């Protein structure tokens, strides 16, 4: 697109700039998002329904491991306090 000049001189006058030009208008229309169709909404929801349980299954070992670590540290602290109390 546009004009290619290989030699010579010239003068240009910019009448419109940015979004007010024809290409700017096209760019603006392309940037707008079309409303989501019922099919697209269903596909998105289905994907979320599939991914959510998987994410929870991945998170579960981390939660249980952290809980076990906390309990172990608590027992260690309790034992240390009992030794101090003797």
DSSP file (Angstrom, degrees, kcal/mol; ACC not computed):
  #  RESIDUE AA STRUCTURE BP1 BP2  ACC     N-H-->O    O-->H-N    N-H-->O    O-->H-N    TCO  KAPPA ALPHA  PHI   PSI    X-CA   Y-CA   Z-CA
    1    1 A X              0   0    0      0, 0.0     2,-0.2     0, 0.0     0, 0.0   0.000 360.0 360.0 360.0 154.0    0.0    0.0    0.0
    2    2 A X        -     0   0    0      2,-0.0     2,-0.4     0, 0.0     0, 0.0  -0.491 360.0 -60.1 100.2-170.1    1.1    3.5   -0.5
    3    3 A X        -     0   0    0     -2,-0.2     2,-0.5     2,-0.0     0, 0.0  -0.942  37.3-149.3-120.6 137.9    3.2    5.2   -3.1
    4    4 A X        -     0   0    0     -2,-0.4     2,-0.5     2,-0.0    -2,-0.0  -0.925   9.2-165.5-109.5 128.7    6.9    4.5   -3.8
    5    5 A X        -     0   0    0     -2,-0.5     3,-0.1     1,-0.1    -2,-0.0  -0.949  10.6-178.3-113.3 128.3    9.1    7.3   -5.1
    6    6 A X        -     0   0    0     -2,-0.5     2,-0.3     1,-0.3    -1,-0.1   0.730  68.1 -11.7 -98.0 -25.3   12.5    6.3   -6.6
    7    7 A X  S    S+     0   0    0      2,-0.1    -1,-0.3     0, 0.0     2,-0.2  -0.986  91.3  56.3-164.5 164.4   13.8    9.8   -7.3
    8    8 A X  S    S-     0   0    0     -2,-0.3     2,-0.3    -3,-0.1    -3,-0.0  -0.591  70.4 -76.7 108.2-169.0   12.8   13.5   -7.4
    9    9 A X        +     0   0    0     -2,-0.2     2,-0.3     2,-0.0    -2,-0.1  -0.859  43.1 168.1-129.1 163.2   11.3   15.9   -5.0
   10   10 A X        -     0   0    0     -2,-0.3     2,-0.4     2,-0.0    -2,-0.0  -0.990  26.5-131.6-167.2 167.5    7.8   16.5   -3.7
   11   11 A X        -     0   0    0     -2,-0.3     2,-0.4     2,-0.0    -2,-0.0  -0.995  20.2-163.8-130.3 135.9    5.6   18.2   -1.2
   12   12 A X        -     0   0    0     -2,-0.4     2,-0.5     2,-0.0    -2,-0.0  -0.929   7.1-158.5-121.8 146.0    2.9   16.5    0.8
   13   13 A X        -     0   0    0     -2,-0.4     2,-0.7     0, 0.0    -2,-0.0  -0.984  14.5-143.6-123.0 119.2    0.0   18.0    2.7
   14   14 A X        +     0   0    0     -2,-0.5     3,-0.1     1,-0.2    -2,-0.0  -0.738  23.0 173.0 -84.2 118.0   -1.6   15.9    5.5
   15   15 A X        +     0   0    0     -2,-0.7     2,-0.3     1,-0.3    -1,-0.2   0.847  69.4  17.5 -92.1 -41.9   -5.3   16.5    5.5
   16   16 A X        -     0   0    0      2,-0.0     2,-0.3     3,-0.0    -1,-0.3  -0.956  69.2-170.1-130.1 150.1   -6.2   13.8    8.1
   17   17 A X    >   -     0   0    0     -2,-0.3     3,-1.6    -3,-0.1     4,-0.1  -0.929  48.1  -6.5-135.6 161.2   -4.1   11.9   10.6
   18   18 A X  G >  S-     0   0    0     -2,-0.3     3,-1.4     1,-0.3     6,-0.4  -0.289 126.3  -3.0  64.4-133.4   -4.5    8.9   12.9
   19   19 A X  G 3  S+     0   0    0      1,-0.3    -1,-0.3     5,-0.2     9,-0.1   0.637 124.3  70.9 -70.5 -15.0   -8.0    7.4   13.3
   20   20 A X  G <  S+     0   0    0     -3,-1.6    -1,-0.3     4,-0.1    -2,-0.2   0.601  83.6  86.4 -80.5  -9.5   -9.5   10.0   11.0
   21   21 A X  S <> S-     0   0    0     -3,-1.4     4,-2.3     1,-0.1     5,-0.2  -0.373  93.4-108.0 -83.2 169.1   -7.8    8.5    7.9
   22   22 A X  H  > S+     0   0    0      1,-0.2     4,-2.1     2,-0.2     5,-0.2   0.925 121.9  45.7 -62.7 -44.9   -9.3    5.6    5.9
   23   23 A X  H  > S+     0   0    0      1,-0.2     4,-2.5     2,-0.2    -1,-0.2   0.881 111.0  53.6 -67.6 -37.0   -6.7    3.2    7.2
   24   24 A X  H  > S+     0   0    0     -6,-0.4     4,-2.2     2,-0.2    -1,-0.2   0.890 108.2  50.4 -62.4 -39.2   -7.2    4.5   10.7
   25   25 A X  H  X S+     0   0    0     -4,-2.3     4,-2.2     2,-0.2    -2,-0.2   0.900 110.6  48.9 -65.3 -41.2  -10.9    3.8   10.4
   26   26 A X  H  X S+     0   0    0     -4,-2.1     4,-2.4     1,-0.2    -2,-0.2   0.930 110.9  50.8 -62.8 -44.7  -10.3    0.3    9.1
   27   27 A X  H  X S+     0   0    0     -4,-2.5     4,-1.7     1,-0.2    -2,-0.2   0.899 109.9  49.9 -59.7 -41.8   -7.9   -0.3   12.0
   28   28 A X  H  X S+     0   0    0     -4,-2.2     4,-1.0     1,-0.2    -1,-0.2   0.899 111.0  48.7 -65.4 -41.1  -10.5    0.9   14.5
   29   29 A X  H  < S+     0   0    0     -4,-2.2     3,-0.3     1,-0.2    -2,-0.2   0.884 110.7  50.9 -67.2 -37.4  -13.2   -1.4   13.1
   30   30 A X  H  < S+     0   0    0     -4,-2.4    -1,-0.2     1,-0.2    -2,-0.2   0.829 105.6  56.8 -67.8 -31.0  -10.9   -4.4   13.2
   31   31 A X  H  < S+     0   0    0     -4,-1.7    -1,-0.2    -5,-0.2    -2,-0.2   0.762  87.3  94.4 -73.1 -24.9  -10.0   -3.7   16.8
   32   32 A X  S  < S-     0   0    0     -4,-1.0     2,-0.4    -3,-0.3    -3,-0.0  -0.423  76.5-130.1 -68.0 142.8  -13.7   -3.8   17.9
   33   33 A X        -     0   0    0     -2,-0.1     2,-0.1     1,-0.0     3,-0.1  -0.801  15.5-124.4 -98.7 134.3  -14.7   -7.2   19.1
   34   34 A X        -     0   0    0     -2,-0.4     3,-0.1     1,-0.1    -1,-0.0  -0.419  41.7 -89.3 -70.2 150.1  -17.8   -8.8   17.7
   35   35 A X        -     0   0    0      1,-0.1     2,-0.2    -2,-0.1    -1,-0.1  -0.306  50.5 -99.6 -60.5 144.3  -20.4   -9.9   20.3
   36   36 A X        -     0   0    0     -3,-0.1    -1,-0.1     1,-0.1     2,-0.1  -0.460  37.8-135.9 -69.5 130.4  -19.9  -13.4   21.6
   37   37 A X     >  -     0   0    0     -2,-0.2     4,-2.3     1,-0.1     5,-0.2  -0.353  23.2-108.0 -80.8 166.7  -22.2  -15.9   20.0
   38   38 A X  H  > S+     0   0    0      1,-0.2     4,-2.3     2,-0.2     5,-0.1   0.889 121.3  52.0 -60.5 -39.7  -24.1  -18.6   21.9
   39   39 A X  H  > S+     0   0    0      2,-0.2     4,-2.6     1,-0.2    -1,-0.2   0.936 109.6  47.9 -63.3 -47.2  -21.7  -21.2   20.4
   40   40 A X  H  > S+     0   0    0      1,-0.2     4,-2.5     2,-0.2    -2,-0.2   0.892 111.3  51.4 -61.8 -39.4  -18.6  -19.3   21.5
   41   41 A X  H  X S+     0   0    0     -4,-2.3     4,-2.5     2,-0.2    -1,-0.2   0.915 110.7  48.7 -62.7 -43.1  -20.1  -18.8   25.0
   42   42 A X  H  X S+     0   0    0     -4,-2.3     4,-2.6     2,-0.2    -2,-0.2   0.905 111.1  49.2 -64.2 -42.3  -20.8  -22.6   25.2
   43   43 A X  H  X S+     0   0    0     -4,-2.6     4,-2.5     2,-0.2    -2,-0.2   0.917 111.9  49.2 -63.4 -43.1  -17.2  -23.5   24.1
   44   44 A X  H  X S+     0   0    0     -4,-2.5     4,-2.3     2,-0.2    -2,-0.2   0.928 112.9  46.5 -62.7 -44.8  -15.7  -21.1   26.6
   45   45 A X  H  X S+     0   0    0     -4,-2.5     4,-2.7     2,-0.2    -1,-0.2   0.902 111.6  51.6 -64.0 -40.9  -17.8  -22.4   29.5
   46   46 A X  H  X S+     0   0    0     -4,-2.6     4,-2.0     2,-0.2    -2,-0.2   0.925 109.7  49.9 -61.7 -44.2  -17.0  -26.0   28.5
   47   47 A X  H  X S+     0   0    0     -4,-2.5     4,-2.4     1,-0.2    -2,-0.2   0.904 111.8  48.0 -60.9 -41.7  -13.3  -25.2   28.5
   48   48 A X  H  X S+     0   0    0     -4,-2.3     4,-2.5     1,-0.2    -1,-0.2   0.904 110.0  52.4 -64.9 -40.7  -13.6  -23.6   31.9
   49   49 A X  H  X S+     0   0    0     -4,-2.7     4,-0.7     1,-0.2    -1,-0.2   0.845 113.2  44.9 -64.2 -33.0  -15.6  -26.6   33.2
   50   50 A X  H  X S+     0   0    0     -4,-2.0     4,-0.8    -5,-0.2    -2,-0.2   0.900 117.3  43.2 -75.4 -42.1  -12.8  -29.0   32.0
   51   51 A X  H  X S+     0   0    0     -4,-2.4     4,-2.4    -5,-0.2     5,-0.2   0.834 101.2  67.5 -76.3 -34.0   -9.9  -26.9   33.3
   52   52 A X  H  X S+     0   0    0     -4,-2.5     4,-2.0     1,-0.2     5,-0.2   0.919 101.2  44.8 -60.5 -49.5  -11.2  -26.0   36.7
   53   53 A X  H  X S+     0   0    0     -4,-0.7     4,-2.3     1,-0.2    -1,-0.2   0.889 113.0  53.6 -62.3 -35.5  -11.2  -29.5   38.3
   54   54 A X  H  X S+     0   0    0     -4,-0.8     4,-1.9     1,-0.2    -1,-0.2   0.909 107.6  49.8 -63.3 -41.5   -7.7  -30.1   36.8
   55   55 A X  H  X S+     0   0    0     -4,-2.4     4,-1.9     1,-0.2    -1,-0.2   0.886 110.5  50.4 -64.9 -37.7   -6.4  -27.0   38.4
   56   56 A X  H  X S+     0   0    0     -4,-2.0     4,-2.0    -5,-0.2    -1,-0.2   0.889 108.4  52.2 -67.2 -37.9   -7.9  -28.0   41.7
   57   57 A X  H  X S+     0   0    0     -4,-2.3     4,-0.7     1,-0.2    -1,-0.2   0.857 110.1  49.0 -65.9 -34.1   -6.3  -31.5   41.4
   58   58 A X  H  X S+     0   0    0     -4,-1.9     4,-0.6     1,-0.2    -1,-0.2   0.876 113.5  46.8 -70.2 -37.0   -2.9  -29.8   40.8
   59   59 A X  H  X S+     0   0    0     -4,-1.9     4,-2.0     1,-0.2     3,-0.3   0.793  96.0  75.2 -75.7 -29.1   -3.4  -27.5   43.8
   60   60 A X  H  X S+     0   0    0     -4,-2.0     4,-2.5     1,-0.2     5,-0.2   0.891  93.2  49.4 -56.5 -47.8   -4.5  -30.2   46.2
   61   61 A X  H  X S+     0   0    0     -4,-0.7     4,-2.6     1,-0.2    -1,-0.2   0.880 110.0  52.9 -60.6 -35.3   -1.0  -31.8   46.8
   62   62 A X  H  X S+     0   0    0     -4,-0.6     4,-2.3    -3,-0.3    -1,-0.2   0.913 110.6  46.9 -64.7 -41.0    0.5  -28.4   47.5
   63   63 A X  H  X S+     0   0    0     -4,-2.0     4,-2.3     2,-0.2    -2,-0.2   0.936 115.0  45.1 -66.0 -46.3   -2.2  -27.7   50.1
   64   64 A X  H  X S+     0   0    0     -4,-2.5     4,-2.3     2,-0.2    -2,-0.2   0.879 112.8  51.4 -67.2 -36.7   -1.8  -31.1   51.8
   65   65 A X  H  X S+     0   0    0     -4,-2.6     4,-2.4    -5,-0.2    -1,-0.2   0.928 111.2  47.5 -64.8 -44.3    2.0  -30.8   51.7
   66   66 A X  H  X S+     0   0    0     -4,-2.3     4,-2.3     2,-0.2    -2,-0.2   0.899 111.5  51.0 -63.3 -39.9    2.0  -27.4   53.3
   67   67 A X  H  X S+     0   0    0     -4,-2.3     4,-2.4     2,-0.2    -1,-0.2   0.910 110.5  49.0 -63.7 -41.7   -0.5  -28.6   56.0
   68   68 A X  H  X S+     0   0    0     -4,-2.3     4,-2.4     1,-0.2    -2,-0.2   0.905 110.7  50.7 -64.7 -41.1    1.8  -31.5   56.8
   69   69 A X  H  X S+     0   0    0     -4,-2.4     4,-2.4     2,-0.2    -2,-0.2   0.904 110.1  49.9 -62.3 -41.5    4.8  -29.2   57.0
   70   70 A X  H  X S+     0   0    0     -4,-2.3     4,-2.4     2,-0.2    -2,-0.2   0.924 111.2  48.6 -64.2 -44.3    3.0  -26.9   59.4
   71   71 A X  H  X S+     0   0    0     -4,-2.4     4,-2.5     2,-0.2    -2,-0.2   0.906 111.3  50.4 -63.1 -40.4    1.9  -29.8   61.6
   72   72 A X  H  X S+     0   0    0     -4,-2.4     4,-2.2     1,-0.2    -2,-0.2   0.915 111.9  47.1 -63.8 -43.1    5.5  -31.2   61.6
   73   73 A X  H  X S+     0   0    0     -4,-2.4     4,-2.5     2,-0.2    -1,-0.2   0.889 111.0  52.4 -65.2 -38.3    6.9  -27.8   62.6
   74   74 A X  H  X S+     0   0    0     -4,-2.4     4,-2.8     2,-0.2    -2,-0.2   0.920 109.8  48.3 -63.9 -43.6    4.2  -27.4   65.3
   75   75 A X  H  X S+     0   0    0     -4,-2.5     4,-2.6     2,-0.2    -2,-0.2   0.910 111.0  51.2 -62.3 -40.6    5.1  -30.8   66.8
   76   76 A X  H  X S+     0   0    0     -4,-2.2     4,-2.1     2,-0.2    -2,-0.2   0.915 111.9  46.5 -62.9 -42.7    8.8  -29.8   66.7
   77   77 A X  H  X S+     0   0    0     -4,-2.5     4,-2.5     2,-0.2    -2,-0.2   0.903 111.7  51.4 -65.6 -41.3    8.0  -26.6   68.5
   78   78 A X  H  X S+     0   0    0     -4,-2.8     4,-2.3     1,-0.2    -2,-0.2   0.916 110.3  49.1 -61.6 -43.0    5.8  -28.4   71.1
   79   79 A X  H  X S+     0   0    0     -4,-2.6     4,-2.0     1,-0.2    -1,-0.2   0.900 110.6  50.3 -63.5 -40.1    8.6  -30.9   71.8
   80   80 A X  H  X S+     0   0    0     -4,-2.1     4,-2.0     1,-0.2    -2,-0.2   0.911 110.5  49.4 -65.6 -41.1   11.1  -28.1   72.2
   81   81 A X  H  X S+     0   0    0     -4,-2.5     4,-2.1     1,-0.2    -1,-0.2   0.880 109.7  52.0 -65.5 -37.1    8.8  -26.3   74.7
   82   82 A X  H  X S+     0   0    0     -4,-2.3     4,-1.1     2,-0.2    -1,-0.2   0.892 108.9  50.4 -65.9 -38.1    8.3  -29.5   76.6
   83   83 A X  H  < S+     0   0    0     -4,-2.0     3,-0.3     1,-0.2    -2,-0.2   0.892 110.8  49.0 -66.3 -38.9   12.0  -29.9   76.9
   84   84 A X  H  < S+     0   0    0     -4,-2.0    -1,-0.2     1,-0.2    -2,-0.2   0.881 107.6  55.7 -66.5 -37.5   12.4  -26.4   78.1
   85   85 A X  H  <        0   0    0     -4,-2.1    -1,-0.2     1,-0.3    -2,-0.2   0.746 360.0 360.0 -69.4 -23.6    9.7  -26.9   80.7
   86   86 A X     <        0   0    0     -4,-1.1    -1,-0.3    -3,-0.3    -2,-0.1   0.489 360.0 360.0 -70.3 360.0   11.4  -29.9   82.3
